[in-house]
Amino acid sequence: MVDNSADLVERARLVVEALERDDVEGVAAARSSRLAGWEPGPWMRDVWAARLQAAAGSGRRLVAGWKVHDEMARFRLEGDGGEAFVTVLLDAEGLVGLDVAAELRDWRFGICIGCSGEQQDELRAFWERLVEAPLSFGDGFGAAPRWPDPAYPQQLHLDVAVPDLEAAEADVLAAGATKLRDSGDFRVYADPAGHPFCLYPGEARELARVVIDCPDPLVLADFWSGLLGMPERVEETADRIVIARPDRRPPMIALQRVEDYQPPRWPDPEFPAQLHLDVFFDDREERERLALRLGAVKVPPQGGSCPVYADPAGHPFCLCMTGE
């Protein structure tokens, strides 16, 4: 058997070096036909440069590279501000995926907030102003939540911690949010597209929790803790369970019981998944098998790049390979 590790790593290294030179044409030339419609310039400006600067700072150098599997290589970059890890996905033709992270993990998740194409820029600006978090926007959208109407429920929402609740409230209202309820120790708002979210007092501004509605928190806590490797139970009652990574770093995931729970009717745009998780693993096939063992159901493909599953409460999520 021929070991192609060196060839894979060298091909991937050329992509990373082009990215670091800000060589948009070089990165574009490295694309596989699977990425023919992807323009690297905006990604290089908004994601590559921003994430690397935040994680590693300036004066970066590539200090190590290795093969993860036959389609994936990973590199460690060091700079004056720390280190960053870059994942490069390649097929026989060329580049098919990229990822930049501040820590070395074999999984992570992002949150896709449902909205129409016309709302994407407005929502992106709103959430970037509110919190630094792995968010994306789109996925089609026919009807916003009508909180607290159970026929058009929120399904998932985000809890954001802020050091100054009054100042954060003024900020989100000025940016287009609507105040829904003041519960004393936390407050509920809707973003400009109608998605509810909560502000909680905290030491730092950060995404504290992704909160998932369900009829039985125990079932979903077992599912998501098993899939994501989040064994810690920070809070556990009959109506609410909060799970976390072993180091208890946020964001955590909260599973909360709601009365008259109504799951999304994905892909029906009139009863959409208001938010969904995109879960990224180095070994997607192994995690797909694990998801099915834990109770997920694979749903028919709708043309996206990643397979879609539903958790035991019917929430769709995407299982992707790191970098897709």
C-alpha positions as a LaTeX table, in Angstrom:
\begin{tabular}{lrrr}
\hline
Residue & $x$ (\AA) & $y$ (\AA) & $z$ (\AA) \\
\hline
Met1 & 0.00 & 0.00 & 0.00 \\
Val2 & 1.33 & 3.42 & $-0.96$ \\
Asp3 & 1.47 & 5.98 & 1.83 \\
Asn4 & 0.33 & 9.31 & 0.37 \\
Ser5 & 0.63 & 11.22 & 3.64 \\
Ala6 & 3.54 & 13.37 & 2.48 \\
Asp7 & 1.80 & 14.27 & $-0.78$ \\
Leu8 & $-1.46$ & 15.18 & 0.99 \\
Val9 & 0.31 & 17.33 & 3.57 \\
Glu10 & 2.41 & 19.08 & 0.92 \\
Arg11 & $-0.64$ & 19.86 & $-1.25$ \\
Ala12 & $-2.43$ & 21.21 & 1.82 \\
Arg13 & 0.63 & 23.21 & 2.88 \\
Leu14 & 0.63 & 25.04 & $-0.46$ \\
Val15 & $-2.98$ & 26.11 & 0.20 \\
Val16 & $-2.12$ & 27.39 & 3.70 \\
Glu17 & 0.87 & 29.32 & 2.37 \\
Ala18 & $-1.31$ & 30.92 & $-0.32$ \\
Leu19 & $-3.82$ & 31.91 & 2.34 \\
Glu20 & $-1.11$ & 33.47 & 4.47 \\
Arg21 & 0.18 & 35.41 & 1.45 \\
Asp22 & $-3.38$ & 36.65 & 0.86 \\
Asp23 & $-3.12$ & 35.10 & $-2.59$ \\
Val24 & $-6.76$ & 34.96 & $-3.61$ \\
Glu25 & $-5.98$ & 33.78 & $-7.13$ \\
Gly26 & $-3.71$ & 31.04 & $-5.81$ \\
Val27 & $-6.38$ & 29.73 & $-3.47$ \\
Ala28 & $-8.99$ & 29.91 & $-6.24$ \\
Ala29 & $-6.69$ & 27.93 & $-8.55$ \\
Ala30 & $-6.36$ & 25.20 & $-5.89$ \\
Arg31 & $-10.13$ & 24.58 & $-5.71$ \\
Ser32 & $-11.69$ & 21.29 & $-6.68$ \\
Ser33 & $-14.61$ & 21.42 & $-9.09$ \\
Arg34 & $-16.79$ & 20.76 & $-6.04$ \\
Leu35 & $-15.97$ & 24.31 & $-4.92$ \\
Ala36 & $-16.27$ & 25.91 & $-8.36$ \\
Gly37 & $-18.92$ & 28.37 & $-7.14$ \\
Trp38 & $-16.99$ & 29.43 & $-4.03$ \\
Glu39 & $-15.14$ & 32.75 & $-4.15$ \\
Pro40 & $-12.31$ & 32.63 & $-1.59$ \\
Gly41 & $-11.76$ & 36.39 & $-1.25$ \\
Pro42 & $-14.58$ & 37.19 & 1.21 \\
Trp43 & $-13.85$ & 34.08 & 3.28 \\
Met44 & $-10.16$ & 34.94 & 3.45 \\
Arg45 & $-10.99$ & 38.45 & 4.61 \\
Asp46 & $-13.84$ & 37.74 & 7.01 \\
Val47 & $-12.95$ & 34.30 & 8.41 \\
Trp48 & $-9.33$ & 33.38 & 7.76 \\
Ala49 & $-7.77$ & 36.71 & 8.67 \\
Ala50 & $-10.10$ & 37.41 & 11.59 \\
Arg51 & $-9.85$ & 33.98 & 13.24 \\
Leu52 & $-6.10$ & 33.69 & 12.83 \\
Gln53 & $-5.49$ & 37.16 & 14.20 \\
Ala54 & $-7.75$ & 36.45 & 17.19 \\
Ala55 & $-6.13$ & 33.10 & 17.96 \\
Ala56 & $-2.47$ & 33.54 & 17.02 \\
Gly57 & $-1.88$ & 37.23 & 16.46 \\
Ser58 & 0.72 & 38.54 & 14.03 \\
Gly59 & 4.14 & 37.23 & 13.02 \\
Arg60 & 2.71 & 33.80 & 12.34 \\
Arg61 & 4.74 & 30.80 & 11.23 \\
Leu62 & 3.71 & 27.30 & 10.28 \\
Val63 & 5.37 & 24.96 & 12.78 \\
Ala64 & 3.77 & 21.54 & 12.16 \\
Gly65 & 1.58 & 19.68 & 9.69 \\
Trp66 & 0.18 & 16.17 & 9.67 \\
Lys67 & $-2.30$ & 13.88 & 7.95 \\
Val68 & $-5.58$ & 13.30 & 9.79 \\
His69 & $-7.03$ & 10.92 & 7.18 \\
Asp70 & $-6.98$ & 10.45 & 3.41 \\
Glu71 & $-8.82$ & 13.71 & 2.72 \\
Met72 & $-7.70$ & 15.87 & 5.64 \\
Ala73 & $-4.48$ & 17.53 & 6.74 \\
Arg74 & $-4.01$ & 19.79 & 9.74 \\
Phe75 & $-1.45$ & 22.45 & 10.60 \\
Arg76 & $-0.40$ & 24.33 & 13.71 \\
Leu77 & 0.52 & 27.99 & 13.31 \\
Glu78 & 2.19 & 30.03 & 16.03 \\
Gly79 & 2.23 & 33.79 & 16.34 \\
Asp80 & 2.93 & 36.51 & 18.86 \\
Gly81 & $-0.56$ & 36.05 & 20.32 \\
Gly82 & $-0.75$ & 32.26 & 20.61 \\
Glu83 & $-1.52$ & 29.40 & 18.24 \\
Ala84 & $-4.16$ & 28.33 & 15.74 \\
Phe85 & $-5.05$ & 25.07 & 14.02 \\
Val86 & $-5.90$ & 24.96 & 10.34 \\
Thr87 & $-7.75$ & 22.06 & 8.71 \\
Val88 & $-7.53$ & 21.54 & 4.94 \\
Leu89 & $-9.82$ & 19.13 & 3.06 \\
Leu90 & $-8.67$ & 17.88 & $-0.33$ \\
Asp91 & $-10.01$ & 15.50 & $-2.94$ \\
Ala92 & $-8.11$ & 14.22 & $-5.98$ \\
Glu93 & $-8.76$ & 17.52 & $-7.81$ \\
Gly94 & $-7.97$ & 20.00 & $-5.09$ \\
Leu95 & $-9.35$ & 22.02 & $-2.20$ \\
Val96 & $-12.83$ & 21.14 & $-0.89$ \\
Gly97 & $-12.85$ & 22.63 & 2.62 \\
Leu98 & $-11.10$ & 24.80 & 5.21 \\
Asp99 & $-11.39$ & 25.48 & 8.91 \\
Val100 & $-9.55$ & 27.66 & 11.43 \\
Ala101 & $-9.79$ & 27.03 & 15.18 \\
Ala102 & $-8.10$ & 28.31 & 18.30 \\
Glu103 & $-7.90$ & 24.88 & 19.93 \\
Leu104 & $-7.25$ & 21.33 & 18.78 \\
Arg105 & $-10.42$ & 19.27 & 19.00 \\
Asp106 & $-11.87$ & 16.56 & 16.76 \\
Trp107 & $-15.32$ & 18.18 & 16.85 \\
Arg108 & $-17.10$ & 21.48 & 17.20 \\
Phe109 & $-20.53$ & 22.85 & 16.45 \\
Gly110 & $-21.92$ & 25.96 & 14.86 \\
Ile111 & $-25.42$ & 27.43 & 14.93 \\
Cys112 & $-27.35$ & 28.29 & 11.79 \\
Ile113 & $-30.05$ & 30.91 & 12.35 \\
Gly114 & $-32.90$ & 30.57 & 9.88 \\
Cys115 & $-33.76$ & 33.60 & 7.79 \\
Ser116 & $-34.56$ & 34.67 & 4.25 \\
Gly117 & $-31.81$ & 35.78 & 1.90 \\
Glu118 & $-32.89$ & 39.38 & 2.30 \\
Gln119 & $-32.43$ & 39.19 & 6.09 \\
Gln120 & $-28.96$ & 37.66 & 6.18 \\
Asp121 & $-26.91$ & 40.86 & 6.23 \\
Glu122 & $-29.12$ & 42.49 & 8.84 \\
Leu123 & $-29.06$ & 39.45 & 11.13 \\
Arg124 & $-25.33$ & 38.93 & 10.72 \\
Ala125 & $-24.67$ & 42.56 & 11.71 \\
Phe126 & $-27.05$ & 42.26 & 14.68 \\
Trp127 & $-25.50$ & 39.09 & 16.11 \\
Glu128 & $-21.90$ & 40.15 & 15.45 \\
Arg129 & $-22.63$ & 43.26 & 17.47 \\
Leu130 & $-24.14$ & 41.18 & 20.27 \\
Val131 & $-21.70$ & 38.28 & 20.75 \\
Glu132 & $-18.74$ & 36.46 & 19.23 \\
Ala133 & $-20.08$ & 33.00 & 18.39 \\
Pro134 & $-19.93$ & 30.38 & 15.60 \\
Leu135 & $-23.06$ & 31.59 & 13.79 \\
Ser136 & $-24.23$ & 31.34 & 10.20 \\
Phe137 & $-27.42$ & 32.61 & 8.59 \\
Gly138 & $-29.86$ & 31.38 & 5.98 \\
Asp139 & $-31.29$ & 27.93 & 5.26 \\
Gly140 & $-34.64$ & 29.25 & 4.02 \\
Phe141 & $-37.34$ & 30.78 & 6.13 \\
Gly142 & $-41.08$ & 31.04 & 5.67 \\
Ala143 & $-42.44$ & 31.86 & 9.12 \\
Ala144 & $-40.82$ & 33.41 & 12.18 \\
Pro145 & $-41.49$ & 32.18 & 15.72 \\
Arg146 & $-44.56$ & 33.69 & 17.37 \\
Trp147 & $-43.29$ & 33.46 & 20.91 \\
Pro148 & $-44.79$ & 31.96 & 23.02 \\
Asp149 & $-47.31$ & 30.47 & 20.49 \\
Pro150 & $-46.67$ & 26.67 & 20.57 \\
Ala151 & $-47.86$ & 26.32 & 16.95 \\
Tyr152 & $-44.91$ & 28.48 & 15.79 \\
Pro153 & $-42.38$ & 27.84 & 18.55 \\
Gln154 & $-38.82$ & 28.99 & 19.04 \\
Gln155 & $-37.52$ & 25.34 & 19.17 \\
Leu156 & $-33.99$ & 26.48 & 19.98 \\
His157 & $-32.72$ & 29.76 & 21.35 \\
Leu158 & $-29.46$ & 31.29 & 22.55 \\
Asp159 & $-28.60$ & 32.50 & 26.05 \\
Val160 & $-26.01$ & 35.28 & 25.98 \\
Ala161 & $-24.14$ & 36.35 & 29.10 \\
Val162 & $-23.29$ & 40.06 & 29.43 \\
Pro163 & $-21.41$ & 41.96 & 32.14 \\
Asp164 & $-23.85$ & 44.90 & 32.08 \\
Leu165 & $-27.47$ & 43.92 & 31.50 \\
Glu166 & $-28.78$ & 47.47 & 31.21 \\
Ala167 & $-26.15$ & 48.51 & 28.67 \\
Ala168 & $-26.65$ & 45.30 & 26.66 \\
Glu169 & $-30.40$ & 45.88 & 26.58 \\
Ala170 & $-29.96$ & 49.38 & 25.26 \\
Asp171 & $-27.55$ & 48.05 & 22.64 \\
Val172 & $-29.80$ & 45.27 & 21.32 \\
Leu173 & $-32.88$ & 47.50 & 21.25 \\
Ala174 & $-30.96$ & 50.11 & 19.28 \\
Ala175 & $-29.87$ & 47.38 & 16.86 \\
Gly176 & $-33.45$ & 46.28 & 16.15 \\
Ala177 & $-34.38$ & 43.79 & 18.87 \\
Thr178 & $-37.80$ & 43.68 & 20.53 \\
Lys179 & $-38.15$ & 43.17 & 24.27 \\
Leu180 & $-40.49$ & 40.28 & 25.06 \\
Arg181 & $-40.22$ & 39.78 & 28.82 \\
Asp182 & $-38.28$ & 40.87 & 31.89 \\
Ser183 & $-37.90$ & 37.88 & 34.20 \\
Gly184 & $-35.80$ & 39.68 & 36.78 \\
Asp185 & $-32.56$ & 37.71 & 36.65 \\
Phe186 & $-32.72$ & 37.47 & 32.84 \\
Arg187 & $-34.53$ & 39.15 & 29.96 \\
Val188 & $-36.06$ & 37.83 & 26.76 \\
Tyr189 & $-35.87$ & 39.59 & 23.39 \\
Ala190 & $-36.48$ & 38.82 & 19.74 \\
Asp191 & $-33.88$ & 39.55 & 17.09 \\
Pro192 & $-34.90$ & 41.50 & 13.95 \\
Ala193 & $-36.17$ & 38.27 & 12.32 \\
Gly194 & $-38.22$ & 37.27 & 15.37 \\
His195 & $-35.94$ & 34.68 & 16.98 \\
Pro196 & $-36.15$ & 34.85 & 20.78 \\
Phe197 & $-32.93$ & 35.04 & 22.78 \\
Cys198 & $-32.09$ & 35.72 & 26.42 \\
Leu199 & $-29.60$ & 38.03 & 28.10 \\
Tyr200 & $-28.19$ & 36.92 & 31.45 \\
Pro201 & $-25.77$ & 38.69 & 33.78 \\
Gly202 & $-22.25$ & 37.26 & 33.50 \\
Glu203 & $-18.60$ & 38.12 & 33.97 \\
Ala204 & $-17.91$ & 38.35 & 30.23 \\
Arg205 & $-19.94$ & 38.78 & 27.06 \\
Glu206 & $-20.19$ & 35.27 & 25.61 \\
Leu207 & $-22.56$ & 32.67 & 24.25 \\
Ala208 & $-23.44$ & 30.83 & 27.45 \\
Arg209 & $-25.92$ & 28.19 & 26.24 \\
Val210 & $-27.76$ & 26.80 & 23.27 \\
Val211 & $-31.22$ & 25.97 & 24.66 \\
Ile212 & $-33.21$ & 23.19 & 22.98 \\
Asp213 & $-36.94$ & 22.75 & 23.59 \\
Cys214 & $-38.21$ & 19.19 & 23.96 \\
Pro215 & $-40.85$ & 17.01 & 25.62 \\
Asp216 & $-38.28$ & 15.06 & 27.71 \\
Pro217 & $-34.95$ & 16.66 & 28.70 \\
Leu218 & $-33.44$ & 13.37 & 29.86 \\
Val219 & $-33.76$ & 11.75 & 26.44 \\
Leu220 & $-32.14$ & 14.69 & 24.65 \\
Ala221 & $-29.45$ & 15.13 & 27.30 \\
Asp222 & $-28.40$ & 11.52 & 26.80 \\
Phe223 & $-28.39$ & 12.00 & 23.02 \\
Trp224 & $-26.41$ & 15.23 & 22.79 \\
Ser225 & $-23.97$ & 14.40 & 25.58 \\
Gly226 & $-23.21$ & 11.09 & 23.86 \\
Leu227 & $-22.82$ & 12.61 & 20.41 \\
Leu228 & $-20.75$ & 15.63 & 21.43 \\
Gly229 & $-18.81$ & 14.19 & 24.34 \\
Met230 & $-20.32$ & 16.61 & 26.88 \\
Pro231 & $-20.60$ & 14.41 & 30.00 \\
Glu232 & $-20.89$ & 17.09 & 32.67 \\
Arg233 & $-24.37$ & 17.89 & 34.01 \\
Val234 & $-24.15$ & 21.41 & 35.35 \\
Glu235 & $-27.86$ & 21.52 & 36.15 \\
Glu236 & $-30.38$ & 18.69 & 36.33 \\
Thr237 & $-34.06$ & 18.84 & 37.19 \\
Ala238 & $-37.13$ & 17.12 & 35.79 \\
Asp239 & $-37.70$ & 20.05 & 33.43 \\
Arg240 & $-34.20$ & 21.20 & 32.54 \\
Ile241 & $-30.76$ & 19.65 & 32.10 \\
Val242 & $-27.61$ & 21.58 & 31.18 \\
Ile243 & $-24.70$ & 19.57 & 29.75 \\
Ala244 & $-21.11$ & 20.71 & 29.27 \\
Arg245 & $-17.65$ & 19.64 & 28.16 \\
Pro246 & $-15.38$ & 18.19 & 30.86 \\
Asp247 & $-13.73$ & 21.61 & 31.29 \\
Arg248 & $-17.20$ & 23.26 & 31.54 \\
Arg249 & $-16.26$ & 25.93 & 29.04 \\
Pro250 & $-19.19$ & 27.59 & 27.25 \\
Pro251 & $-21.22$ & 27.31 & 25.23 \\
Met252 & $-23.11$ & 24.63 & 27.11 \\
Ile253 & $-26.29$ & 22.95 & 25.88 \\
Ala254 & $-29.53$ & 23.18 & 27.86 \\
Leu255 & $-32.45$ & 20.85 & 27.25 \\
Gln256 & $-35.72$ & 22.25 & 28.55 \\
Arg257 & $-39.18$ & 20.76 & 28.74 \\
Val258 & $-41.98$ & 22.75 & 27.10 \\
Glu259 & $-45.69$ & 22.06 & 27.24 \\
Asp260 & $-47.42$ & 21.13 & 23.99 \\
Tyr261 & $-44.06$ & 20.71 & 22.28 \\
Gln262 & $-44.23$ & 21.06 & 18.47 \\
Pro263 & $-41.18$ & 19.87 & 16.51 \\
Pro264 & $-40.08$ & 21.54 & 13.29 \\
Arg265 & $-41.62$ & 20.15 & 10.11 \\
Trp266 & $-38.39$ & 20.35 & 8.18 \\
Pro267 & $-38.07$ & 21.05 & 5.26 \\
Asp268 & $-41.52$ & 22.76 & 5.24 \\
Pro269 & $-40.63$ & 26.50 & 5.06 \\
Glu270 & $-43.86$ & 27.46 & 6.83 \\
Phe271 & $-42.88$ & 25.40 & 9.90 \\
Pro272 & $-39.09$ & 25.66 & 9.65 \\
Ala273 & $-36.25$ & 24.77 & 11.95 \\
Gln274 & $-35.75$ & 28.24 & 13.42 \\
Leu275 & $-32.19$ & 27.40 & 14.40 \\
His276 & $-30.17$ & 24.25 & 13.86 \\
Leu277 & $-26.79$ & 22.91 & 14.83 \\
Asp278 & $-24.06$ & 22.18 & 12.29 \\
Val279 & $-21.83$ & 19.59 & 13.97 \\
Phe280 & $-18.32$ & 19.08 & 12.59 \\
Phe281 & $-16.18$ & 15.99 & 13.16 \\
Asp282 & $-12.90$ & 14.74 & 11.76 \\
Asp283 & $-14.42$ & 11.27 & 11.29 \\
Arg284 & $-17.94$ & 11.97 & 10.08 \\
Glu285 & $-18.79$ & 8.39 & 9.19 \\
Glu286 & $-18.03$ & 7.17 & 12.70 \\
Arg287 & $-20.19$ & 9.94 & 14.18 \\
Glu288 & $-23.01$ & 9.15 & 11.77 \\
Arg289 & $-23.04$ & 5.59 & 13.09 \\
Leu290 & $-22.95$ & 6.90 & 16.66 \\
Ala291 & $-25.81$ & 9.34 & 16.00 \\
Leu292 & $-28.00$ & 6.54 & 14.69 \\
Arg293 & $-27.19$ & 4.32 & 17.68 \\
Leu294 & $-28.15$ & 7.16 & 20.01 \\
Gly295 & $-31.55$ & 7.63 & 18.36 \\
Ala296 & $-31.06$ & 10.06 & 15.47 \\
Val297 & $-33.04$ & 9.62 & 12.26 \\
Lys298 & $-31.55$ & 10.40 & 8.85 \\
Val299 & $-33.79$ & 12.69 & 6.82 \\
Pro300 & $-34.01$ & 12.94 & 3.02 \\
Pro301 & $-31.28$ & 15.08 & 1.42 \\
Gln302 & $-32.22$ & 18.58 & 0.29 \\
Gly303 & $-29.15$ & 19.42 & $-1.77$ \\
Gly304 & $-26.77$ & 20.58 & 0.97 \\
Ser305 & $-23.17$ & 19.45 & 1.32 \\
Cys306 & $-23.69$ & 17.64 & 4.65 \\
Pro307 & $-26.12$ & 14.84 & 5.58 \\
Val308 & $-29.04$ & 15.92 & 7.76 \\
Tyr309 & $-30.36$ & 14.03 & 10.77 \\
Ala310 & $-33.08$ & 14.70 & 13.32 \\
Asp311 & $-32.48$ & 14.24 & 17.03 \\
Pro312 & $-34.98$ & 12.19 & 19.10 \\
Ala313 & $-37.18$ & 15.30 & 19.53 \\
Gly314 & $-37.24$ & 16.03 & 15.79 \\
His315 & $-34.71$ & 18.90 & 15.64 \\
Pro316 & $-32.73$ & 18.75 & 12.37 \\
Phe317 & $-28.95$ & 19.01 & 12.54 \\
Cys318 & $-26.18$ & 18.66 & 9.98 \\
Leu319 & $-23.32$ & 16.22 & 10.44 \\
Cys320 & $-20.33$ & 17.64 & 8.59 \\
Met321 & $-16.66$ & 16.91 & 8.26 \\
Thr322 & $-14.39$ & 19.55 & 9.76 \\
Gly323 & $-13.79$ & 22.14 & 7.07 \\
Glu324 & $-16.92$ & 21.51 & 5.01 \\
\hline
\end{tabular}
